[in-house]
Amino acid sequence: MSYHNPFTPPRKSATFDDHTLAEIRRAAATGIYDIRGAGTKRKVPHFDDLLFLGASISRYPLEGYREKCDTTVTLGTRFAKKPITLKTPITIAGMSFGALSGNAKEALGRGATIAGTSTTTGDGGMTDEERGHSQTLVYQYLPSRYGMNPKDLRRADAIEVVVGQGAKPGGGGMLLGQKISDRVANMRNLPKGIDQRSACRHPDWTGPDDLEIKILELREITDWEKPIYIKVGGARPYYDTALAVKAGADVVVLDGMQGGTAATQDVFIENVGMPTLACIRPAVQALQDLGMHRKVQLIVSGGIRSGADVAKALALGADAVAIGTAALVALGDNDPHWEDEYQKLGTTAGAYDDWHEGKDPAGITTQDPELAARLDPVAAGRRLANYLKVMTLEAQTIARACGKNHLHNLEPEDLVALTMEAAAMAQVPLAGTSWFPGKGSF
């Protein structure tokens, strides 16, 4: 005879939690894996696990806003004839027209231009609205080659060769048929309404030697004017960074697993890649070992949300950061204003991630003309510019408190970690000690 203790509530398994049980039932009922957008939802060590050591007696802070703290960054100084100089080290990551609406792409361009930074095309080609409203536009060159043509390569201010993405290193993207409108189909040379899956690797190279040849081809097409970026997903950052430098990159873009995606398998998003925090120091070490730190610029992306995150990434050795998900939120994505419509879709504001379905009430991740018309690109661009301004001011505030007159003067010595994991990944001391895992004795 069993006995249930009425004073003890039933215990649920930590391994088989509610989400896991629901996923088993969904898989059993449908026979297909789950596809979604956004980034990982699991908690991983992140910038929140680091703190800055502001000035006191042993350090001399800058006085308020009367002493200058520079935020500019120049990208592409290694080989490009025309490096790009930005007013802030916060750039907009690649998000395609197709995944996003035309109004959303225009808003990103407008906001980035007001803030004095760059935006990036993403997979699927360059729209005239995006080029027209972006003072500095980076053109992504992806394995799919969708929308790629020499004319747009020359119209760009920099070229980003995408080898991998943080949400799915080793995997390709997806764009379901309901988002392949006439215009998207024409730009990508695809049939309208048919599901599209991007390739997971470039068709014309099998290793870094072929990448070197591809970079030289791109330089010849653009008369050596444009900076060439290489974007990699956070998996083996030391070797990937070293090989990108060897192949001739001007800039390395390193995307951690908190980076978003328009759509891929949930199992990929949650179980492949490394946290952004774990990626930065190995990449910086590779640059230092090659004598190329600050000569080849490092852009870090994946879960950047605030000026504090920006300052921490730069203190660990990055030259700039890129934001994607945060930029969409600034435009109006997942806004509680649309809560009733999110509820009708079976979700809620702040959790909506079915970007691939093309039903976004905010009009951002959709090709539905009526939904897309809800987003005013002028107003959304202003919101993005405001957000970028606040992030920049926050980073400056922290740098001043550490006595630094440029964001790039922040350094690991300015940081401590709150957890053993963060201390090991960032290679900064555990707070209250001079030790981090792997360093030796306390």
Helices and strands as residue ranges (DSSP letters): H 18-30, E 35-38, G 47-49, E 50-52, E 73-75, E 84-86, E 90-92, H 102-115, E 119-120, H 128-133, E 137-141, H 150-155, E 158-162, E 174-175, G 177-179, H 182-188, E 196-197, H 208-221, E 228-233, H 237-247, E 251-255, E 261-265, H 266-271, H 276-289, E 297-301, H 307-315, E 320-323, H 325-331, G 336-338, H 339-344, G 355-357, H 369-372, H 377-401, G 407-409, G 412-414, E 415-417, H 420-426
